[in-house]
């Protein structure tokens, strides 16, 4: 079942000393953030209104209502900004989806063998990453969300195909130094 909230942006580190923040936007149209009314945190307990926003080098710089100091801005670092799914337009076609739609999907290999389950979608600045809990448990696997590694996404069918290859292999420990 899809999540009721969809993350449209994430607050980054403060920008300057007057309460501005770096803002990483996941919506196709950054101007759309203002069209949905107040945004909320993941739990829906706090609301945020963006007063101003301007583009910067790989992010935006925003002023959030009620945030006037660097300390207040620091307290919001890494806060996701969400909107109710019901306020968003439906995806244009089957190849479009919201990141939150991927969470919980089964991951299978190209041959159809179980691989795991999508736990999260991350954006650390260099492209989207899928975090997958392996089928047998253990340490999660981080895979780049590219067509080469994730050739197929079927939200309605509840699965993603992952061709993890080298991304899922753990490095062998270095050989012991020669003691002689």
ChimeraX attribute file (.defattr): number of C-alpha atoms within 10 A of each C-alpha:
attribute: neighborCount
match mode: 1-to-1
recipient: residues
	/A:1	10
	/A:2	13
	/A:3	13
	/A:4	11
	/A:5	20
	/A:6	23
	/A:7	22
	/A:8	20
	/A:9	20
	/A:10	20
	/A:11	22
	/A:12	20
	/A:13	17
	/A:14	23
	/A:15	18
	/A:16	13
	/A:17	12
	/A:18	15
	/A:19	20
	/A:20	23
	/A:21	27
	/A:22	25
	/A:23	28
	/A:24	23
	/A:25	20
	/A:26	16
	/A:27	13
	/A:28	8
	/A:29	8
	/A:30	16
	/A:31	10
	/A:32	12
	/A:33	20
	/A:34	14
	/A:35	9
	/A:36	13
	/A:37	14
	/A:38	15
	/A:39	22
	/A:40	21
	/A:41	17
	/A:42	16
	/A:43	9
	/A:44	13
	/A:45	7
	/A:46	11
	/A:47	15
	/A:48	16
	/A:49	17
	/A:50	16
	/A:51	11
	/A:52	13
	/A:53	18
	/A:54	12
	/A:55	12
	/A:56	11
	/A:57	6
	/A:58	10
	/A:59	16
	/A:60	19
	/A:61	21
	/A:62	22
	/A:63	21
	/A:64	17
	/A:65	13
	/A:66	13
	/A:67	19
	/A:68	14
	/A:69	14
	/A:70	17
	/A:71	13
	/A:72	16
	/A:73	25
	/A:74	18
	/A:75	12
	/A:76	16
	/A:77	16
	/A:78	15
	/A:79	16
	/A:80	21
	/A:81	26
	/A:82	24
	/A:83	23
	/A:84	15
	/A:85	16
	/A:86	10
	/A:87	12
	/A:88	13
	/A:89	7
	/A:90	11
	/A:91	10
	/A:92	8
	/A:93	7
	/A:94	10
	/A:95	10
	/A:96	11
	/A:97	15
	/A:98	18
	/A:99	16
	/A:100	16
	/A:101	17
	/A:102	24
	/A:103	22
	/A:104	19
	/A:105	22
	/A:106	23
	/A:107	26
	/A:108	21
	/A:109	16
	/A:110	16
	/A:111	9
	/A:112	10
	/A:113	11
	/A:114	16
	/A:115	21
	/A:116	24
	/A:117	23
	/A:118	22
	/A:119	19
	/A:120	16
	/A:121	20
	/A:122	16
	/A:123	14
	/A:124	9
	/A:125	10
	/A:126	7
	/A:127	10
	/A:128	15
	/A:129	18
	/A:130	24
	/A:131	20
	/A:132	24
	/A:133	21
	/A:134	18
	/A:135	15
	/A:136	9
	/A:137	9
	/A:138	8
	/A:139	9
	/A:140	17
	/A:141	19
	/A:142	19
	/A:143	22
	/A:144	19
	/A:145	18
	/A:146	14
	/A:147	11
	/A:148	11
	/A:149	16
	/A:150	20
	/A:151	13
	/A:152	17
	/A:153	20
	/A:154	16
	/A:155	20
	/A:156	10
	/A:157	9
	/A:158	15
	/A:159	20
	/A:160	23
	/A:161	22
	/A:162	28
	/A:163	21
	/A:164	19
	/A:165	10
	/A:166	10
	/A:167	13
	/A:168	13
	/A:169	9
	/A:170	8
	/A:171	8
	/A:172	6
	/A:173	6
	/A:174	6
	/A:175	6
	/A:176	6
	/A:177	6
	/A:178	5
	/A:179	4
	/A:180	3
